[in-house]
Amino acid sequence: MVGSGRVWVLEGVNDYGDDVWHVALILEFDDEGRVVRDTRYYARPIEPPEWRAAWVEQLD
């Protein structure tokens, strides 16, 4: 979680066993601390294509 003042962002993973989703949640607040906007993005993990290997340093 990272943020300050009116905008906070949370990144996480929802793991349902065979069904895994990466989640990004953006919360925006008003002056009194009430949520005025809740934006969420969901994505399934994917394997990167082989053509990208030339630009990646493998981590151990």
Predicted model as a PDB file, atoms N, CA, C, CB and O in Angstrom, pLDDT in the B-factor column:
MODEL        1                                                                  
ATOM      1  N   MET A   1       0.851  -1.158   0.000  1.00 94.00           N  
ATOM      2  CA  MET A   1       0.000   0.000   0.000  1.00 94.00           C  
ATOM      3  C   MET A   1       0.903   1.227   0.000  1.00 94.00           C  
ATOM      4  CB  MET A   1      -0.972  -0.006   1.218  1.00 94.00           C  
ATOM      5  O   MET A   1       1.908   1.285   0.708  1.00 94.00           O  
ATOM      6  N   VAL A   2       0.516   2.206  -0.813  1.00 96.00           N  
ATOM      7  CA  VAL A   2       1.255   3.460  -0.869  1.00 96.00           C  
ATOM      8  C   VAL A   2       0.259   4.580  -1.140  1.00 96.00           C  
ATOM      9  CB  VAL A   2       2.377   3.418  -1.965  1.00 96.00           C  
ATOM     10  O   VAL A   2      -0.741   4.388  -1.832  1.00 96.00           O  
ATOM     11  N   GLY A   3       0.547   5.734  -0.592  1.00 96.00           N  
ATOM     12  CA  GLY A   3      -0.335   6.855  -0.839  1.00 96.00           C  
ATOM     13  C   GLY A   3      -0.079   7.976   0.136  1.00 96.00           C  
ATOM     14  O   GLY A   3       0.773   7.889   1.020  1.00 96.00           O  
ATOM     15  N   SER A   4      -0.848   9.033  -0.054  1.00 94.00           N  
ATOM     16  CA  SER A   4      -0.744  10.178   0.817  1.00 94.00           C  
ATOM     17  C   SER A   4      -1.976  11.044   0.611  1.00 94.00           C  
ATOM     18  CB  SER A   4       0.558  10.973   0.548  1.00 94.00           C  
ATOM     19  O   SER A   4      -2.459  11.197  -0.511  1.00 94.00           O  
ATOM     20  N   GLY A   5      -2.476  11.604   1.690  1.00 94.00           N  
ATOM     21  CA  GLY A   5      -3.611  12.510   1.582  1.00 94.00           C  
ATOM     22  C   GLY A   5      -4.848  11.853   1.013  1.00 94.00           C  
ATOM     23  O   GLY A   5      -5.424  10.952   1.622  1.00 94.00           O  
ATOM     24  N   ARG A   6      -5.252  12.307  -0.158  1.00 96.00           N  
ATOM     25  CA  ARG A   6      -6.519  11.870  -0.741  1.00 96.00           C  
ATOM     26  C   ARG A   6      -6.441  10.613  -1.605  1.00 96.00           C  
ATOM     27  CB  ARG A   6      -7.073  12.966  -1.555  1.00 96.00           C  
ATOM     28  O   ARG A   6      -7.479  10.030  -1.920  1.00 96.00           O  
ATOM     29  N   VAL A   7      -5.239  10.176  -1.998  1.00 97.00           N  
ATOM     30  CA  VAL A   7      -5.129   9.043  -2.930  1.00 97.00           C  
ATOM     31  C   VAL A   7      -4.232   7.959  -2.353  1.00 97.00           C  
ATOM     32  CB  VAL A   7      -4.582   9.511  -4.294  1.00 97.00           C  
ATOM     33  O   VAL A   7      -3.107   8.224  -1.929  1.00 97.00           O  
ATOM     34  N   TRP A   8      -4.752   6.724  -2.344  1.00 98.00           N  
ATOM     35  CA  TRP A   8      -4.008   5.560  -1.871  1.00 98.00           C  
ATOM     36  C   TRP A   8      -4.147   4.438  -2.883  1.00 98.00           C  
ATOM     37  CB  TRP A   8      -4.504   5.104  -0.475  1.00 98.00           C  
ATOM     38  O   TRP A   8      -5.203   4.266  -3.492  1.00 98.00           O  
ATOM     39  N   VAL A   9      -3.063   3.668  -3.060  1.00 98.00           N  
ATOM     40  CA  VAL A   9      -3.041   2.559  -4.019  1.00 98.00           C  
ATOM     41  C   VAL A   9      -2.618   1.292  -3.297  1.00 98.00           C  
ATOM     42  CB  VAL A   9      -2.082   2.859  -5.211  1.00 98.00           C  
ATOM     43  O   VAL A   9      -1.655   1.290  -2.530  1.00 98.00           O  
ATOM     44  N   LEU A  10      -3.343   0.222  -3.548  1.00 97.00           N  
ATOM     45  CA  LEU A  10      -3.037  -1.081  -2.969  1.00 97.00           C  
ATOM     46  C   LEU A  10      -2.865  -2.074  -4.100  1.00 97.00           C  
ATOM     47  CB  LEU A  10      -4.151  -1.544  -1.982  1.00 97.00           C  
ATOM     48  O   LEU A  10      -3.701  -2.139  -5.002  1.00 97.00           O  
ATOM     49  N   GLU A  11      -1.785  -2.852  -4.065  1.00 97.00           N  
ATOM     50  CA  GLU A  11      -1.581  -3.931  -5.026  1.00 97.00           C  
ATOM     51  C   GLU A  11      -1.580  -5.244  -4.279  1.00 97.00           C  
ATOM     52  CB  GLU A  11      -0.261  -3.743  -5.821  1.00 97.00           C  
ATOM     53  O   GLU A  11      -1.040  -5.340  -3.177  1.00 97.00           O  
ATOM     54  N   GLY A  12      -2.181  -6.252  -4.875  1.00 96.00           N  
ATOM     55  CA  GLY A  12      -2.229  -7.541  -4.210  1.00 96.00           C  
ATOM     56  C   GLY A  12      -2.539  -8.674  -5.164  1.00 96.00           C  
ATOM     57  O   GLY A  12      -2.675  -8.472  -6.371  1.00 96.00           O  
ATOM     58  N   VAL A  13      -2.648  -9.867  -4.610  1.00 96.00           N  
ATOM     59  CA  VAL A  13      -2.956 -11.066  -5.380  1.00 96.00           C  
ATOM     60  C   VAL A  13      -4.107 -11.791  -4.700  1.00 96.00           C  
ATOM     61  CB  VAL A  13      -1.708 -11.995  -5.510  1.00 96.00           C  
ATOM     62  O   VAL A  13      -4.063 -12.065  -3.501  1.00 96.00           O  
ATOM     63  N   ASN A  14      -5.127 -12.094  -5.473  1.00 95.00           N  
ATOM     64  CA  ASN A  14      -6.220 -12.949  -4.991  1.00 95.00           C  
ATOM     65  C   ASN A  14      -5.955 -14.351  -5.504  1.00 95.00           C  
ATOM     66  CB  ASN A  14      -7.633 -12.425  -5.466  1.00 95.00           C  
ATOM     67  O   ASN A  14      -5.965 -14.589  -6.711  1.00 95.00           O  
ATOM     68  N   ASP A  15      -5.718 -15.280  -4.589  1.00 95.00           N  
ATOM     69  CA  ASP A  15      -5.369 -16.656  -4.960  1.00 95.00           C  
ATOM     70  C   ASP A  15      -6.498 -17.585  -4.545  1.00 95.00           C  
ATOM     71  CB  ASP A  15      -4.025 -17.096  -4.300  1.00 95.00           C  
ATOM     72  O   ASP A  15      -6.741 -17.801  -3.357  1.00 95.00           O  
ATOM     73  N   TYR A  16      -7.188 -18.133  -5.549  1.00 95.00           N  
ATOM     74  CA  TYR A  16      -8.290 -19.058  -5.314  1.00 95.00           C  
ATOM     75  C   TYR A  16      -7.898 -20.477  -5.693  1.00 95.00           C  
ATOM     76  CB  TYR A  16      -9.527 -18.626  -6.097  1.00 95.00           C  
ATOM     77  O   TYR A  16      -8.726 -21.243  -6.187  1.00 95.00           O  
ATOM     78  N   GLY A  17      -6.633 -20.830  -5.463  1.00 92.00           N  
ATOM     79  CA  GLY A  17      -6.153 -22.159  -5.840  1.00 92.00           C  
ATOM     80  C   GLY A  17      -5.748 -22.180  -7.305  1.00 92.00           C  
ATOM     81  O   GLY A  17      -4.652 -21.740  -7.654  1.00 92.00           O  
ATOM     82  N   ASP A  18      -6.625 -22.688  -8.163  1.00 92.00           N  
ATOM     83  CA  ASP A  18      -6.331 -22.746  -9.595  1.00 92.00           C  
ATOM     84  C   ASP A  18      -6.643 -21.434 -10.310  1.00 92.00           C  
ATOM     85  CB  ASP A  18      -7.114 -23.870 -10.236  1.00 92.00           C  
ATOM     86  O   ASP A  18      -6.389 -21.324 -11.510  1.00 92.00           O  
ATOM     87  N   ASP A  19      -7.169 -20.468  -9.632  1.00 94.00           N  
ATOM     88  CA  ASP A  19      -7.586 -19.204 -10.238  1.00 94.00           C  
ATOM     89  C   ASP A  19      -6.917 -18.050  -9.490  1.00 94.00           C  
ATOM     90  CB  ASP A  19      -9.142 -19.055 -10.212  1.00 94.00           C  
ATOM     91  O   ASP A  19      -7.321 -17.709  -8.378  1.00 94.00           O  
ATOM     92  N   VAL A  20      -5.887 -17.447 -10.106  1.00 94.00           N  
ATOM     93  CA  VAL A  20      -5.108 -16.388  -9.465  1.00 94.00           C  
ATOM     94  C   VAL A  20      -5.303 -15.083 -10.238  1.00 94.00           C  
ATOM     95  CB  VAL A  20      -3.595 -16.769  -9.396  1.00 94.00           C  
ATOM     96  O   VAL A  20      -5.265 -15.063 -11.468  1.00 94.00           O  
ATOM     97  N   TRP A  21      -5.515 -13.986  -9.487  1.00 96.00           N  
ATOM     98  CA  TRP A  21      -5.714 -12.661 -10.080  1.00 96.00           C  
ATOM     99  C   TRP A  21      -4.820 -11.651  -9.385  1.00 96.00           C  
ATOM    100  CB  TRP A  21      -7.196 -12.226  -9.984  1.00 96.00           C  
ATOM    101  O   TRP A  21      -4.715 -11.641  -8.159  1.00 96.00           O  
ATOM    102  N   HIS A  22      -4.170 -10.794 -10.180  1.00 96.00           N  
ATOM    103  CA  HIS A  22      -3.439  -9.645  -9.638  1.00 96.00           C  
ATOM    104  C   HIS A  22      -4.431  -8.488  -9.572  1.00 96.00           C  
ATOM    105  CB  HIS A  22      -2.167  -9.276 -10.523  1.00 96.00           C  
ATOM    106  O   HIS A  22      -5.239  -8.299 -10.481  1.00 96.00           O  
ATOM    107  N   VAL A  23      -4.362  -7.714  -8.485  1.00 97.00           N  
ATOM    108  CA  VAL A  23      -5.341  -6.653  -8.254  1.00 97.00           C  
ATOM    109  C   VAL A  23      -4.621  -5.342  -7.956  1.00 97.00           C  
ATOM    110  CB  VAL A  23      -6.293  -7.027  -7.093  1.00 97.00           C  
ATOM    111  O   VAL A  23      -3.656  -5.311  -7.192  1.00 97.00           O  
ATOM    112  N   ALA A  24      -5.101  -4.264  -8.565  1.00 98.00           N  
ATOM    113  CA  ALA A  24      -4.665  -2.910  -8.220  1.00 98.00           C  
ATOM    114  C   ALA A  24      -5.918  -2.146  -7.812  1.00 98.00           C  
ATOM    115  CB  ALA A  24      -3.908  -2.199  -9.427  1.00 98.00           C  
ATOM    116  O   ALA A  24      -6.896  -2.100  -8.558  1.00 98.00           O  
ATOM    117  N   LEU A  25      -5.883  -1.553  -6.636  1.00 97.00           N  
ATOM    118  CA  LEU A  25      -7.023  -0.820  -6.085  1.00 97.00           C  
ATOM    119  C   LEU A  25      -6.588   0.613  -5.814  1.00 97.00           C  
ATOM    120  CB  LEU A  25      -7.562  -1.500  -4.781  1.00 97.00           C  
ATOM    121  O   LEU A  25      -5.606   0.850  -5.109  1.00 97.00           O  
ATOM    122  N   ILE A  26      -7.323   1.564  -6.375  1.00 98.00           N  
ATOM    123  CA  ILE A  26      -7.041   2.985  -6.167  1.00 98.00           C  
ATOM    124  C   ILE A  26      -8.209   3.589  -5.398  1.00 98.00           C  
ATOM    125  CB  ILE A  26      -6.811   3.733  -7.531  1.00 98.00           C  
ATOM    126  O   ILE A  26      -9.350   3.552  -5.858  1.00 98.00           O  
ATOM    127  N   LEU A  27      -7.918   4.140  -4.236  1.00 98.00           N  
ATOM    128  CA  LEU A  27      -8.947   4.776  -3.412  1.00 98.00           C  
ATOM    129  C   LEU A  27      -8.700   6.278  -3.366  1.00 98.00           C  
ATOM    130  CB  LEU A  27      -8.961   4.178  -1.976  1.00 98.00           C  
ATOM    131  O   LEU A  27      -7.581   6.727  -3.118  1.00 98.00           O  
ATOM    132  N   GLU A  28      -9.762   7.054  -3.611  1.00 98.00           N  
ATOM    133  CA  GLU A  28      -9.684   8.510  -3.532  1.00 98.00           C  
ATOM    134  C   GLU A  28     -10.666   8.975  -2.460  1.00 98.00           C  
ATOM    135  CB  GLU A  28      -9.998   9.180  -4.921  1.00 98.00           C  
ATOM    136  O   GLU A  28     -11.807   8.517  -2.405  1.00 98.00           O  
ATOM    137  N   PHE A  29     -10.203   9.897  -1.604  1.00 97.00           N  
ATOM    138  CA  PHE A  29     -10.976  10.353  -0.456  1.00 97.00           C  
ATOM    139  C   PHE A  29     -11.292  11.844  -0.564  1.00 97.00           C  
ATOM    140  CB  PHE A  29     -10.217  10.065   0.842  1.00 97.00           C  
ATOM    141  O   PHE A  29     -10.594  12.594  -1.247  1.00 97.00           O  
ATOM    142  N   ASP A  30     -12.359  12.259   0.126  1.00 97.00           N  
ATOM    143  CA  ASP A  30     -12.658  13.683   0.218  1.00 97.00           C  
ATOM    144  C   ASP A  30     -11.967  14.263   1.456  1.00 97.00           C  
ATOM    145  CB  ASP A  30     -14.199  13.926   0.276  1.00 97.00           C  
ATOM    146  O   ASP A  30     -11.211  13.566   2.133  1.00 97.00           O  
ATOM    147  N   ASP A  31     -12.228  15.533   1.745  1.00 95.00           N  
ATOM    148  CA  ASP A  31     -11.573  16.200   2.878  1.00 95.00           C  
ATOM    149  C   ASP A  31     -11.924  15.600   4.230  1.00 95.00           C  
ATOM    150  CB  ASP A  31     -11.934  17.652   2.884  1.00 95.00           C  
ATOM    151  O   ASP A  31     -11.183  15.780   5.196  1.00 95.00           O  
ATOM    152  N   GLU A  32     -13.045  14.887   4.312  1.00 96.00           N  
ATOM    153  CA  GLU A  32     -13.477  14.313   5.586  1.00 96.00           C  
ATOM    154  C   GLU A  32     -13.137  12.828   5.708  1.00 96.00           C  
ATOM    155  CB  GLU A  32     -14.967  14.506   5.755  1.00 96.00           C  
ATOM    156  O   GLU A  32     -13.563  12.173   6.660  1.00 96.00           O  
ATOM    157  N   GLY A  33     -12.371  12.290   4.750  1.00 94.00           N  
ATOM    158  CA  GLY A  33     -11.932  10.905   4.818  1.00 94.00           C  
ATOM    159  C   GLY A  33     -12.894   9.893   4.239  1.00 94.00           C  
ATOM    160  O   GLY A  33     -12.695   8.688   4.397  1.00 94.00           O  
ATOM    161  N   ARG A  34     -13.937  10.361   3.569  1.00 97.00           N  
ATOM    162  CA  ARG A  34     -14.896   9.442   2.950  1.00 97.00           C  
ATOM    163  C   ARG A  34     -14.417   9.062   1.554  1.00 97.00           C  
ATOM    164  CB  ARG A  34     -16.310  10.079   2.884  1.00 97.00           C  
ATOM    165  O   ARG A  34     -13.848   9.886   0.838  1.00 97.00           O  
ATOM    166  N   VAL A  35     -14.649   7.815   1.174  1.00 97.00           N  
ATOM    167  CA  VAL A  35     -14.258   7.347  -0.157  1.00 97.00           C  
ATOM    168  C   VAL A  35     -15.176   7.983  -1.192  1.00 97.00           C  
ATOM    169  CB  VAL A  35     -14.314   5.790  -0.249  1.00 97.00           C  
ATOM    170  O   VAL A  35     -16.397   7.859  -1.105  1.00 97.00           O  
ATOM    171  N   VAL A  36     -14.582   8.670  -2.178  1.00 98.00           N  
ATOM    172  CA  VAL A  36     -15.366   9.266  -3.256  1.00 98.00           C  
ATOM    173  C   VAL A  36     -15.190   8.510  -4.567  1.00 98.00           C  
ATOM    174  CB  VAL A  36     -14.976  10.723  -3.443  1.00 98.00           C  
ATOM    175  O   VAL A  36     -16.026   8.620  -5.464  1.00 98.00           O  
ATOM    176  N   ARG A  37     -14.108   7.742  -4.684  1.00 98.00           N  
ATOM    177  CA  ARG A  37     -13.906   6.928  -5.876  1.00 98.00           C  
ATOM    178  C   ARG A  37     -13.116   5.686  -5.494  1.00 98.00           C  
ATOM    179  CB  ARG A  37     -13.173   7.731  -6.988  1.00 98.00           C  
ATOM    180  O   ARG A  37     -12.135   5.762  -4.754  1.00 98.00           O  
ATOM    181  N   ASP A  38     -13.552   4.554  -6.000  1.00 98.00           N  
ATOM    182  CA  ASP A  38     -12.927   3.248  -5.770  1.00 98.00           C  
ATOM    183  C   ASP A  38     -12.742   2.613  -7.142  1.00 98.00           C  
ATOM    184  CB  ASP A  38     -13.800   2.325  -4.808  1.00 98.00           C  
ATOM    185  O   ASP A  38     -13.709   2.164  -7.757  1.00 98.00           O  
ATOM    186  N   THR A  39     -11.492   2.574  -7.626  1.00 98.00           N  
ATOM    187  CA  THR A  39     -11.201   2.020  -8.947  1.00 98.00           C  
ATOM    188  C   THR A  39     -10.373   0.758  -8.772  1.00 98.00           C  
ATOM    189  CB  THR A  39     -10.455   3.055  -9.846  1.00 98.00           C  
ATOM    190  O   THR A  39      -9.376   0.754  -8.050  1.00 98.00           O  
ATOM    191  N   ARG A  40     -10.795  -0.315  -9.439  1.00 97.00           N  
ATOM    192  CA  ARG A  40     -10.097  -1.594  -9.300  1.00 97.00           C  
ATOM    193  C   ARG A  40      -9.768  -2.163 -10.668  1.00 97.00           C  
ATOM    194  CB  ARG A  40     -10.944  -2.596  -8.495  1.00 97.00           C  
ATOM    195  O   ARG A  40     -10.559  -2.077 -11.607  1.00 97.00           O  
ATOM    196  N   TYR A  41      -8.576  -2.749 -10.758  1.00 97.00           N  
ATOM    197  CA  TYR A  41      -8.131  -3.424 -11.976  1.00 97.00           C  
ATOM    198  C   TYR A  41      -7.764  -4.851 -11.609  1.00 97.00           C  
ATOM    199  CB  TYR A  41      -6.921  -2.679 -12.641  1.00 97.00           C  
ATOM    200  O   TYR A  41      -7.094  -5.087 -10.604  1.00 97.00           O  
ATOM    201  N   TYR A  42      -8.201  -5.799 -12.423  1.00 97.00           N  
ATOM    202  CA  TYR A  42      -7.928  -7.220 -12.207  1.00 97.00           C  
ATOM    203  C   TYR A  42      -7.264  -7.793 -13.459  1.00 97.00           C  
ATOM    204  CB  TYR A  42      -9.240  -8.001 -11.867  1.00 97.00           C  
ATOM    205  O   TYR A  42      -7.675  -7.493 -14.580  1.00 97.00           O  
ATOM    206  N   ALA A  43      -6.234  -8.620 -13.260  1.00 96.00           N  
ATOM    207  CA  ALA A  43      -5.566  -9.263 -14.389  1.00 96.00           C  
ATOM    208  C   ALA A  43      -5.063 -10.633 -13.965  1.00 96.00           C  
ATOM    209  CB  ALA A  43      -4.398  -8.391 -14.916  1.00 96.00           C  
ATOM    210  O   ALA A  43      -4.593 -10.821 -12.843  1.00 96.00           O  
ATOM    211  N   ARG A  44      -5.170 -11.569 -14.869  1.00 93.00           N  
ATOM    212  CA  ARG A  44      -4.599 -12.893 -14.625  1.00 93.00           C  
ATOM    213  C   ARG A  44      -3.129 -12.869 -15.013  1.00 93.00           C  
ATOM    214  CB  ARG A  44      -5.366 -13.998 -15.419  1.00 93.00           C  
ATOM    215  O   ARG A  44      -2.753 -12.205 -15.979  1.00 93.00           O  
ATOM    216  N   PRO A  45      -2.287 -13.593 -14.264  1.00 87.00           N  
ATOM    217  CA  PRO A  45      -0.868 -13.650 -14.639  1.00 87.00           C  
ATOM    218  C   PRO A  45      -0.702 -14.391 -15.966  1.00 87.00           C  
ATOM    219  CB  PRO A  45      -0.035 -14.344 -13.526  1.00 87.00           C  
ATOM    220  O   PRO A  45      -1.427 -15.344 -16.253  1.00 87.00           O  
ATOM    221  N   ILE A  46       0.253 -13.945 -16.762  1.00 89.00           N  
ATOM    222  CA  ILE A  46       0.535 -14.599 -18.042  1.00 89.00           C  
ATOM    223  C   ILE A  46       2.034 -14.855 -18.149  1.00 89.00           C  
ATOM    224  CB  ILE A  46       0.036 -13.731 -19.241  1.00 89.00           C  
ATOM    225  O   ILE A  46       2.838 -14.170 -17.519  1.00 89.00           O  
ATOM    226  N   GLU A  47       2.389 -15.826 -18.936  1.00 88.00           N  
ATOM    227  CA  GLU A  47       3.789 -16.090 -19.225  1.00 88.00           C  
ATOM    228  C   GLU A  47       4.239 -15.124 -20.315  1.00 88.00           C  
ATOM    229  CB  GLU A  47       4.009 -17.577 -19.657  1.00 88.00           C  
ATOM    230  O   GLU A  47       3.548 -14.966 -21.322  1.00 88.00           O  
ATOM    231  N   PRO A  48       5.389 -14.475 -20.130  1.00 85.00           N  
ATOM    232  CA  PRO A  48       5.851 -13.545 -21.151  1.00 85.00           C  
ATOM    233  C   PRO A  48       6.277 -14.289 -22.420  1.00 85.00           C  
ATOM    234  CB  PRO A  48       7.014 -12.703 -20.613  1.00 85.00           C  
ATOM    235  O   PRO A  48       6.747 -15.424 -22.337  1.00 85.00           O  
ATOM    236  N   PRO A  49       6.122 -13.674 -23.577  1.00 91.00           N  
ATOM    237  CA  PRO A  49       6.528 -14.325 -24.816  1.00 91.00           C  
ATOM    238  C   PRO A  49       8.054 -14.437 -24.915  1.00 91.00           C  
ATOM    239  CB  PRO A  49       5.977 -13.557 -26.019  1.00 91.00           C  
ATOM    240  O   PRO A  49       8.775 -13.628 -24.332  1.00 91.00           O  
ATOM    241  N   GLU A  50       8.538 -15.431 -25.646  1.00 91.00           N  
ATOM    242  CA  GLU A  50       9.974 -15.688 -25.772  1.00 91.00           C  
ATOM    243  C   GLU A  50      10.734 -14.509 -26.372  1.00 91.00           C  
ATOM    244  CB  GLU A  50      10.203 -16.918 -26.618  1.00 91.00           C  
ATOM    245  O   GLU A  50      11.892 -14.293 -26.016  1.00 91.00           O  
ATOM    246  N   TRP A  51      10.124 -13.744 -27.267  1.00 92.00           N  
ATOM    247  CA  TRP A  51      10.835 -12.643 -27.931  1.00 92.00           C  
ATOM    248  C   TRP A  51      11.286 -11.567 -26.952  1.00 92.00           C  
ATOM    249  CB  TRP A  51       9.950 -12.019 -28.993  1.00 92.00           C  
ATOM    250  O   TRP A  51      12.157 -10.763 -27.284  1.00 92.00           O  
ATOM    251  N   ARG A  52      10.709 -11.536 -25.746  1.00 89.00           N  
ATOM    252  CA  ARG A  52      11.108 -10.541 -24.750  1.00 89.00           C  
ATOM    253  C   ARG A  52      12.365 -10.935 -23.984  1.00 89.00           C  
ATOM    254  CB  ARG A  52       9.983 -10.316 -23.778  1.00 89.00           C  
ATOM    255  O   ARG A  52      12.931 -10.107 -23.270  1.00 89.00           O  
ATOM    256  N   ALA A  53      12.811 -12.176 -24.118  1.00 86.00           N  
ATOM    257  CA  ALA A  53      13.953 -12.681 -23.349  1.00 86.00           C  
ATOM    258  C   ALA A  53      15.225 -11.869 -23.585  1.00 86.00           C  
ATOM    259  CB  ALA A  53      14.207 -14.132 -23.700  1.00 86.00           C  
ATOM    260  O   ALA A  53      16.064 -11.779 -22.689  1.00 86.00           O  
ATOM    261  N   ALA A  54      15.387 -11.281 -24.761  1.00 88.00           N  
ATOM    262  CA  ALA A  54      16.592 -10.501 -25.064  1.00 88.00           C  
ATOM    263  C   ALA A  54      16.707  -9.258 -24.177  1.00 88.00           C  
ATOM    264  CB  ALA A  54      16.592 -10.087 -26.537  1.00 88.00           C  
ATOM    265  O   ALA A  54      17.808  -8.732 -24.016  1.00 88.00           O  
ATOM    266  N   TRP A  55      15.617  -8.780 -23.605  1.00 91.00           N  
ATOM    267  CA  TRP A  55      15.623  -7.560 -22.799  1.00 91.00           C  
ATOM    268  C   TRP A  55      15.427  -7.835 -21.310  1.00 91.00           C  
ATOM    269  CB  TRP A  55      14.545  -6.620 -23.285  1.00 91.00           C  
ATOM    270  O   TRP A  55      15.115  -6.918 -20.552  1.00 91.00           O  
ATOM    271  N   VAL A  56      15.605  -9.082 -20.884  1.00 86.00           N  
ATOM    272  CA  VAL A  56      15.349  -9.457 -19.495  1.00 86.00           C  
ATOM    273  C   VAL A  56      16.589 -10.087 -18.888  1.00 86.00           C  
ATOM    274  CB  VAL A  56      14.156 -10.424 -19.400  1.00 86.00           C  
ATOM    275  O   VAL A  56      17.257 -10.913 -19.510  1.00 86.00           O  
ATOM    276  N   GLU A  57      16.883  -9.679 -17.658  1.00 85.00           N  
ATOM    277  CA  GLU A  57      17.953 -10.339 -16.903  1.00 85.00           C  
ATOM    278  C   GLU A  57      17.280 -11.304 -15.932  1.00 85.00           C  
ATOM    279  CB  GLU A  57      18.873  -9.289 -16.138  1.00 85.00           C  
ATOM    280  O   GLU A  57      16.484 -10.888 -15.091  1.00 85.00           O  
ATOM    281  N   GLN A  58      17.596 -12.580 -16.047  1.00 78.00           N  
ATOM    282  CA  GLN A  58      16.978 -13.619 -15.221  1.00 78.00           C  
ATOM    283  C   GLN A  58      17.366 -13.460 -13.761  1.00 78.00           C  
ATOM    284  CB  GLN A  58      17.378 -15.008 -15.719  1.00 78.00           C  
ATOM    285  O   GLN A  58      18.551 -13.336 -13.453  1.00 78.00           O  
ATOM    286  N   LEU A  59      16.399 -13.461 -12.858  1.00 82.00           N  
ATOM    287  CA  LEU A  59      16.666 -13.405 -11.424  1.00 82.00           C  
ATOM    288  C   LEU A  59      16.661 -14.820 -10.853  1.00 82.00           C  
ATOM    289  CB  LEU A  59      15.620 -12.516 -10.698  1.00 82.00           C  
ATOM    290  O   LEU A  59      15.895 -15.674 -11.297  1.00 82.00           O  
ATOM    291  N   ASP A  60      17.512 -15.057  -9.877  1.00 74.00           N  
ATOM    292  CA  ASP A  60      17.572 -16.380  -9.238  1.00 74.00           C  
ATOM    293  C   ASP A  60      16.844 -16.400  -7.942  1.00 74.00           C  
ATOM    294  CB  ASP A  60      18.993 -16.805  -9.013  1.00 74.00           C  
ATOM    295  O   ASP A  60      16.797 -17.434  -7.276  1.00 74.00           O  
TER     296      ASP A  60                                                      
ENDMDL                                                                          
END                                                                             
